[in-house]
Amino acid sequence: MILTTLETVPGYVTSAHLGIVNGSTVRSKHFGRDFMAGLKNIVGGELKGYTELLNESRQEAIERLKQQAEAIGADAVLNIRFATSSIAAGAAEVFAYGTAVKLNRA
């Protein structure tokens, strides 16, 4: 499965458009991470706990997008984008979406 933010894949032509696919996850802050982030806010710097949380969330959203694309027979997902939104106090959604396609070598 080819996953890309490009609109095309070099060396391939799109032979079929299968539609939009997506994947999402909603995560909440862990108390320990939240506590440490509060301390870090006092002195400044990267909030590594939150960076890890967002990286894990993006990976999970991409994996779900990939599973949806595989289920409809896609070879690739093009033009992948991410969006985030606040769901509730302390919880956020990471949403990945793109276009599932079939490819042939050029």
Beta strands, then each sheet from edge to edge (+ up, - down):
strand 1: 2-3
strand 2: 12-28
strand 3: 76-88
strand 4: 91-105
sheet 1: 1+ 3+ 4- 2+
end
